[in-house]
Amino acid sequence: MRQATDDNRAHLVVMFLLIACLCIGLVRPVSSHHSFTAEFTAEKTASLTGKVTQVWFRNPHVRYLFAVTNAEGAEEIWDARGSPVVWLARKGWTKKSIKVGDVVEMYGFLGRDGRKMLSIMTVTMADGTVLVDRVPE
């Protein structure tokens, strides 16, 4: 009788572990992706000109830090966020489209609560080339 109870316990433990592994495997990994409305406001847009200081051409979103001189003459670092790499690649963007040191004009939606962030709609390069991320509505 004791042997049957031990076998049942072992069977239950194995079943529990299998179910736990299955549940863990079905759960979508948590990422640090945020919704547009959590970080940006669709009511306010701006066009900012500055010098690119850092480039992240990788997912979940392409990012560019660029230095902008404000109305008081002080330099501010802005964080411009674009679409995922694959979306931009379909529009002709590459890792070398915008490089550190490039002076660009970025147009897009402003960050919420005065944050120095911009959700990119278009980027105008020094030679006049316009890179489109999202078509302005």
C-alpha positions in Angstrom: 0.0 0.0 0.0 2.8 2.4 0.8 4.4 1.8 -2.6 1.2 2.9 -4.4 1.1 6.2 -2.3 4.8 7.0 -3.2 4.1 6.3 -6.9 1.1 8.6 -6.7 3.1 11.4 -5.1 5.8 11.0 -7.7 3.2 11.1 -10.5 1.6 14.2 -9.0 5.0 16.0 -8.7 5.9 15.2 -12.4 2.4 16.4 -13.5 2.8 19.6 -11.5 6.2 20.3 -13.0 5.0 19.6 -16.5 2.0 21.9 -16.1 4.2 24.6 -14.5 6.6 24.4 -17.5 3.8 24.6 -19.9 2.3 27.7 -18.2 5.7 29.4 -18.1 6.3 28.6 -21.8 2.9 30.1 -22.7 3.4 33.4 -20.9 4.6 36.1 -23.2 7.9 37.6 -22.1 7.7 40.9 -20.4 9.4 43.7 -22.3 10.0 47.4 -21.6 7.9 48.5 -24.6 5.5 51.3 -23.8 2.4 52.6 -25.6 2.7 55.8 -27.6 0.2 57.6 -25.3 2.3 56.8 -22.2 5.3 58.7 -23.5 4.0 61.1 -26.2 1.2 63.5 -26.9 -0.6 63.4 -30.2 -1.8 67.0 -29.6 1.6 68.7 -29.8 4.3 68.4 -32.6 7.6 70.2 -33.0 10.4 70.6 -35.5 13.8 70.6 -33.8 17.2 71.0 -35.4 20.3 69.5 -33.7 23.4 67.5 -34.0 23.1 63.7 -33.5 25.2 62.5 -30.5 24.1 58.8 -30.3 22.4 56.3 -32.5 20.6 53.1 -31.5 19.5 51.3 -34.7 17.9 48.3 -33.0 14.6 47.1 -31.7 12.2 47.7 -30.1 12.6 51.2 -31.5 15.3 53.1 -33.3 16.5 56.0 -31.1 18.6 59.1 -31.7 19.9 61.4 -29.1 20.6 64.9 -30.5 21.8 68.2 -29.1 19.4 71.1 -29.6 20.2 74.7 -28.7 17.2 76.2 -26.9 15.9 79.8 -27.0 18.1 80.8 -24.1 21.2 79.5 -26.0 21.7 76.4 -23.7 22.2 73.0 -25.2 19.5 70.3 -24.5 19.8 66.6 -25.3 16.6 65.3 -26.9 15.6 61.6 -27.3 14.0 60.9 -30.7 12.3 57.6 -31.0 11.4 56.0 -34.3 9.7 52.9 -35.5 11.1 49.3 -35.2 14.1 48.6 -37.4 12.2 46.3 -39.8 9.6 49.0 -40.5 12.2 51.6 -41.2 14.2 49.3 -43.4 11.1 48.8 -45.5 11.0 52.6 -46.0 14.7 52.6 -47.1 16.4 53.5 -43.8 19.7 51.8 -42.8 22.0 52.0 -39.9 24.0 54.6 -41.8 21.0 56.8 -42.8 21.6 59.0 -39.8 25.0 59.1 -38.2 26.6 60.6 -35.1 27.7 64.1 -36.0 24.9 64.7 -38.6 22.9 67.9 -38.3 19.3 67.0 -38.8 15.8 68.5 -38.4 13.5 66.1 -36.7 9.7 66.6 -36.8 7.4 64.7 -34.6 5.1 64.4 -31.6 6.4 65.8 -28.3 7.0 63.9 -25.1 4.4 64.0 -22.4 4.8 66.3 -19.4 7.6 68.4 -20.9 10.0 65.5 -21.4 12.6 66.1 -24.0 11.4 63.3 -26.3 10.2 63.3 -29.8 8.3 60.5 -31.7 9.7 60.8 -35.2 7.5 61.5 -38.1 10.1 62.9 -40.5 13.9 63.7 -40.5 15.3 66.2 -42.9 19.0 65.8 -43.5 21.5 68.7 -44.1 21.4 68.0 -47.9 17.5 68.3 -47.9 16.8 64.5 -48.1 13.7 63.7 -46.1 13.4 60.4 -44.3 9.8 59.5 -43.5 9.0 57.4 -40.5 5.3 58.1 -40.1 3.3 60.3 -42.4 2.0 63.3 -40.5 -1.8 63.2 -40.0 
